[in-house]
Amino acid sequence: MRINPDRPSRLPPIMTYEEVKMLSESQKKKFVETMALSVNDSPEAAIESALQTHRKLVEKGKPADEIKRWKRERENIVVELDIERQIGLISEFNNHHANLLLYADVMIEETIKPGSKPIIFNYEEDEDGQ
């Protein structure tokens, strides 16, 4: 799961059935998306997505500490996951992106494709236009 300072132990908040029933469909969708892992259909698409979001933050003039916090949360490492097997629920891919909701007993580290190496990219190089 993504790191979320509002969920200190990285455990999802538990809602009662009655609380869930009170949510609209869009609220339910938004809630589930906060629990999901953002995935792309290729390492290149994942890197481009991260760089594109980073560029937008810089172009919008976001404060440096906010951008730094975003980079720390987003990281600069891409790994290939084996999502062919049943590890959770996944949305349709739209523009190379999907949301993956892992089953409770699945550890993300166990889904990394065997033999694949982490790819490290640099936000600063993108800032310099290199």
Buried (B, 14 or more C-beta within 10 A) or exposed (E): BEEEEEBEEEEBEEEEEEEEEEEEEEEEEEBBEBBBBBBBEEBEBBBBBBBEEBEEBBEEEBEEEEBEEBBEEBEBEBBBBEBEEEBBEBBEEEEBBBBBBBEEEBEBEEBBEEEEEEBEBEBEEBEEEE
